[in-house]
Amino acid sequence: MTTEEIKFNDAAQHKVQEILAQYPEGKQKSAMLPLLHLAQAEFDGWLSPSVMDYVASILNVQPIEVYEVATFYSMFNLKPTGKYLIEICQTSSCWLCGAEDIIHYLENKLEIKTGQITKDGMFQLKRVECLGSCGTAPMFQIGDKYYENLTFEKIDSILEELRNENKRSTYV
Amino acid sequence: MMSKKLLLKYDHIPGIQALDVYRKHEGYSALEKALKSMQPDEVLEEVKKSGLRGRGGAGFPTGMKWSFLAKPESVPRYLVCNADESEPGTFKDRYLMERIPHLLIEGMIVSSFALGAKTSYIYVRGEYFYIIKILQNAIKEAYAAGLLGKNILGSGFDLDLYVQPGGGAYICGEETALLESLEGKRGNPRIKPPFPAVAGLWGCPTVVNNVETIAAVVPIINDGGEAYAKIGVGKSTGTKLISASGHINKPGVYEIELGVPVEEFIYSDAYCGGIKNGKKLKAVVAGGSSVPILPTELILKTAKGEPRLMTYESLSDGGFATGTMLGSGGFIVMDEDTSIVKNLFTFARFYRHESCGQCSPCREGTSWMEKLIKRILDGNGKISDIDLLWDVQSKIEGKTICPLGEAAAWPVAAAIRHFRPEFEAYINQHNTIKEVKHYYRLNNLAEV
């Protein structure tokens, strides 16, 4: 893909203008994180170098200023992901309530290790740090949705539902 | 005894997320009172009188923080709400924003009025995207009702309020890292001074306050600072949201009057409802992952034998030798079967992942601590590793730009301080197994 081909559609362009208007004149770089989220949602769930260059051109900053931000934050994917990125919390309270069992169950069921993508490209497992769902542990996040108080049965039905829905998960 | 509720008084009302329902339950009465009958300085006075302390974790008096705000002529001032809730064990802000979003919006408008901010931001951790949508919706409703925008309620006061998403980084809960992030940069904490009150967002005077802190301004203005200060014990005034999790019967968010005994909080059915499966309590992390873990005997009673209370002072009684901190109110409970070392490993892994990498003691120290704890858990540890771990943590504390260094060091120090035999058991047990295997030439057997 070349930079010329990468362009937000009209609806996304409209959102870009809305976001840029949230900051005082000359402080548009502040739109960096919201625009990266939007770009990730619009362009297949990850930020390729050309997508980041495109965001740099909108913000009128050097591409490196985008790269250094995108590589800092854990929510930005710098490689293609599975259609559903399953982000499993592994920190204290979730660990106390059986997060490792949940991870092993998912690894066995999907026949992948954490970090990997299933052969059909549908699911990817990722271990993440505390998502602020400690009272409803164990949990995972897929896109902007929290799945809480997980049990093996619950996981089975969630995966089944998503397989049927077959639509890329995004945060935006 | 049930605690008085100020923030979660109406969170159970169906539809309270909507503006019209919220308004039927005292909603925006604090805003009307402030805009129609008070001067900005009078709002500040009430907050000072209330004794409210920052609810994000540091517990700094809010009125004092507000009074530090520089007010140079013709320079904009900003109020930024810190909703980057990421401290393991803490989920109260999420609960508040999800259940009763207009309480935060109202608090933001009243606080902005007091500080003279004409533009304010709520910086929400990116993972809470569904919360961002809830807040944006509430803000839209508030604009439509003339509670935001130009000439709010005919008072002449203007305010624009925006929600900013984070990108997934614990460090952005540190206020200067948050401001860097809000400016579209990596979340590297700034060197202080200057403090944000003088040079904050885009170099302008800025106040950064936690969600719960800003929400608490609403009841303070409604009932007066003095009424708020009457709740609680000593310098721990008012109510506090506690996020309770771990091995308890009733995990969740509880609003308590500061001063509830820890024992009551753990065992009463009004709160945690006791330990799950009838097991015994082993340890508690009382204020989010950063604060020292305490064993049962020290969390229920101070070293002097007095009942430990849920207050800033009582929880820190005895210093770190025998006490801890109220912190963010992230209350993680562990039962008798919990491995303190394994739990510590999840903390160490967390801080290694979240260190921004700016200061070497933290960048190098956090990964070193994680590796050492892993080595002990894997059965390859030596007794001297415990001392090494102690040494590493002591060389992070106080040697970094921001408090993430301390936050990473304290849990390690406390685990060794109170549970050293457990570390030794991991090491000795594995050494014994190795010796037995060696003696019987069983080295080709699978790892235990």
Chai-1 contact restraints between the chains, C-beta under 6 A:
chainA,res_idxA,chainB,res_idxB,connection_type,confidence,min_distance_angstrom,max_distance_angstrom,comment,restraint_id
A,Q22,B,Y162,contact,1.0,0.0,6.0,A-B,restraint_1
A,K27,B,W202,contact,1.0,0.0,6.0,A-B,restraint_2
A,K29,B,G184,contact,1.0,0.0,6.0,A-B,restraint_3
A,S30,B,E183,contact,1.0,0.0,6.0,A-B,restraint_4
A,S30,B,G184,contact,1.0,0.0,6.0,A-B,restraint_5
A,M32,B,G184,contact,1.0,0.0,6.0,A-B,restraint_6
A,L33,B,P165,contact,1.0,0.0,6.0,A-B,restraint_7
A,L33,B,G167,contact,1.0,0.0,6.0,A-B,restraint_8
A,P34,B,P165,contact,1.0,0.0,6.0,A-B,restraint_9
A,H37,B,P165,contact,1.0,0.0,6.0,A-B,restraint_10
A,E68,B,R186,contact,1.0,0.0,6.0,A-B,restraint_11
A,V69,B,R186,contact,1.0,0.0,6.0,A-B,restraint_12
A,F72,B,R186,contact,1.0,0.0,6.0,A-B,restraint_13
A,Y73,B,G167,contact,1.0,0.0,6.0,A-B,restraint_14
A,Y73,B,G168,contact,1.0,0.0,6.0,A-B,restraint_15
A,Y73,B,A169,contact,1.0,0.0,6.0,A-B,restraint_16
A,S74,B,G168,contact,1.0,0.0,6.0,A-B,restraint_17
A,M75,B,G126,contact,1.0,0.0,6.0,A-B,restraint_18
A,M75,B,G167,contact,1.0,0.0,6.0,A-B,restraint_19
A,M75,B,G168,contact,1.0,0.0,6.0,A-B,restraint_20
A,T91,B,P88,contact,1.0,0.0,6.0,A-B,restraint_21
A,T91,B,T346,contact,1.0,0.0,6.0,A-B,restraint_22
A,T91,B,F350,contact,1.0,0.0,6.0,A-B,restraint_23
A,S92,B,P88,contact,1.0,0.0,6.0,A-B,restraint_24
A,S92,B,I332,contact,1.0,0.0,6.0,A-B,restraint_25
A,S92,B,N343,contact,1.0,0.0,6.0,A-B,restraint_26
A,S92,B,T346,contact,1.0,0.0,6.0,A-B,restraint_27
A,S93,B,G89,contact,1.0,0.0,6.0,A-B,restraint_28
A,S93,B,S245,contact,1.0,0.0,6.0,A-B,restraint_29
A,S93,B,G246,contact,1.0,0.0,6.0,A-B,restraint_30
A,S93,B,I332,contact,1.0,0.0,6.0,A-B,restraint_31
A,W95,B,T346,contact,1.0,0.0,6.0,A-B,restraint_32
A,L96,B,G246,contact,1.0,0.0,6.0,A-B,restraint_33
A,E129,B,F350,contact,1.0,0.0,6.0,A-B,restraint_34
A,E129,B,H353,contact,1.0,0.0,6.0,A-B,restraint_35
A,C130,B,P88,contact,1.0,0.0,6.0,A-B,restraint_36
A,L131,B,E127,contact,1.0,0.0,6.0,A-B,restraint_37
A,G132,B,E85,contact,1.0,0.0,6.0,A-B,restraint_38
A,G132,B,F91,contact,1.0,0.0,6.0,A-B,restraint_39
A,G132,B,R94,contact,1.0,0.0,6.0,A-B,restraint_40
A,C134,B,G89,contact,1.0,0.0,6.0,A-B,restraint_41
A,C134,B,F91,contact,1.0,0.0,6.0,A-B,restraint_42
A,C134,B,S245,contact,1.0,0.0,6.0,A-B,restraint_43
A,G135,B,F91,contact,1.0,0.0,6.0,A-B,restraint_44
A,G135,B,S245,contact,1.0,0.0,6.0,A-B,restraint_45
A,G135,B,P251,contact,1.0,0.0,6.0,A-B,restraint_46
A,G135,B,G252,contact,1.0,0.0,6.0,A-B,restraint_47
A,D144,B,F129,contact,1.0,0.0,6.0,A-B,restraint_48
A,D144,B,Y130,contact,1.0,0.0,6.0,A-B,restraint_49
A,Y171,B,F129,contact,1.0,0.0,6.0,A-B,restraint_50
